[in-house]
Amino acid sequence: MAAPCVSCGRVVSYRLFLGGRVILAQRQGLWKTAAAELQKGAGSQILRLRHTTPVMTKKKIAASRHETYTEDFIKKQIEEFNIGKRHLANMMGEDPETFTQEDIDRAITYLFPSGLFEKRARPVMKHPEQIFPKQRAIQWGEDGRPFHFLFYTGKPSYYSLMHEVYGKLLHIEKRQDQLRARGPLPEKSEASRDLIGSRWLIKEELEEMLVEKLSDQDYTQFIRLLERLLTMPCNTAEEEFVQRFRRSVTIQSKKQLIEPVQYDERGMAFSRSEGKRKTATAEAVVYGQGSGRISINGTDYLLYFPVMQDREQLMFPFHFLDRLGKHDVTCTVSGGGRSAQAGAIRLAVSKALCSFVTEDEVEWMRQAGLLTTDPRVRERKKPGQEGARRKFTWKKR
Amino acid sequence: MGTVLKLPGVCTAGTPGRPKLLPKSRAFPFARVGGKGPGVTARITQVRWSRYGPEYRDPQVDKEHYRKSVDELTEEERYDQELKKTQLIKAAPASRTSSVFEDPLISKFTNMMMKGGNKVLARSLITQTLEAVKRKQFEKYRAASAEERANIERNPYTIFHQALKNCEPVIGLVPILKGGHFYQVPVPLADRRRRFLAMKWMITECRENKHRRTLMPEKLSNELLEAFHNQGPVIKRKHNMHKMAEANRALAHYRWW
């Protein structure tokens, strides 16, 4: 009889699934090999018993290729996770009520130190929602008929969403026609929508929302339809509907850390910051009052940078803010070459000048590219090539 | 892992740069198919990639652009200004400043003159060229009479710009493969291609057709002045190109774009 070995096989597989409170991130690979072994061993008997309803076993369902997590299973995982979280908090001597995910991560890295380079291979304890990919509930009933009328399109949620949006579009057009039939349209100025502070959600986010794989064309069609909806006068319900598909975008200038102005023994205001370019690092101290003297590593800038281009780079932030002769700079720089050192000092000086200048001017400096660290570094040489890009001479034979 | 946010393109662990999406061009798409076994979908390794992600915008270095008050801007400019606040900006390159003396055409020309990364030498040659042009024009000015003086242009930058504009070809030839033979088909050139050709011809001319003892600034200043007056070997080359295009005009229908 296949039943006893099937049940023990099931227990074994479940023990593999629920491998303790600490869940390794590479479980899915583990599962696949275990499931494959079991299947090879006991034949198609196991397939039948792993599904919830007997009807499904009659058809070869594509869903069986993905791991089907039943709802009970997920609930159990969540309970176990919460209990495990409390135990972990007790172990670490912290309050179980206010134990956040960051605390969990810290505790796990402390208790299970891992020397692996790949971050995704290290031990991880996260909420089951983040570990098990979201899967759809079974979409057909006991008689095998699907619930959703668009099931056979393959992407029921996507197409139903498109239908919904198009329905709203038609509804608005009908409303416009009715208003126009009553009399001439009153010129209503639209309230300016915050189109700048938000962006459309990207394809991956939409896929996550619908739990379906989409193609690029599907995504662009959807966004085009939403934009068409936005061109028409919408009421608040429709606006809210559209806002569901927009994500806010940060204002970049707020991210810039402005160094506070410090005062030295003589009462002079100064500001210190650092800058990097390629392998050069510079630290600049910009004084509030001065006459435009710049000293680098103890020497004057004219002697340190004999090339005009480097001196222009030093002048750039001051010239941009119209403060050419008004500040004194003392800086130290090391590493890199001539141009890299000039770039590093330019960045350090710009950052230091932020403290003496208004917020608007900081934003202008950012838009002029003065406050961004240049990420370009020397590209490594690859094996089988002469340099980073140059290949060896091609010989026919 | 279907729900993980995946960045487009291939990113190996050691290179955190972003692969650039290649623009649609006639040229052969310069991408390499990574070697994989059969049964696995081949992924195309992007070759032209940049350390900046695709969301980064180019910096606007011009000082006057920011000094404009809010009333002077149009609706579009105001929208652009608001939009820029949310965008990431690249770092300004080392060759760009907010100086009034900076000229993008001169910078491009300097880079094209540069050999082996020796920007110092290239820049000094250009400054000496412009100085030589100015000196020659001033001598001519001093030697000329009052009526002629009005026609003599002394600003070396205007001479440079006008000379290169005079050297730009209007139409170019492109080899097109048809029936096993390459035919030279006349084709209208884009603006950037025309500027590039003018500068390239000027530099090649000055490097090759000069006496061993003449220095580059002297030769280049002579060529620029000749081109300014629509004479000289570079203008001749441009006219040759136009004549060949005219001769091959029967093949113009081979062009499909």
Interface residues (C-beta under 8 A of the other chain):
Chain A: Q28 E118 P133 K134 I196 G197 E204 E205 E207 E208 V211 K213 V249 T250 I251 Q252 S253 V307 M308 Q309 E312 Q313 M315 F316 H319 F320 D322 S339 A342 G343 L347 E363 W364 R366 Q367 A368 G369 L370 T372 T373 D374 P375 R376 V377
Chain B: M1 G2 T3 L5 K6 A13 R51 Y52 D58 P59 Q60 V61 K63 Y66 Y79 E82 L83 K84 K85 T86 Q87 L88 I89 K90 A91 A92 A94 S95 T97 S98 S99 K119 V120 R123
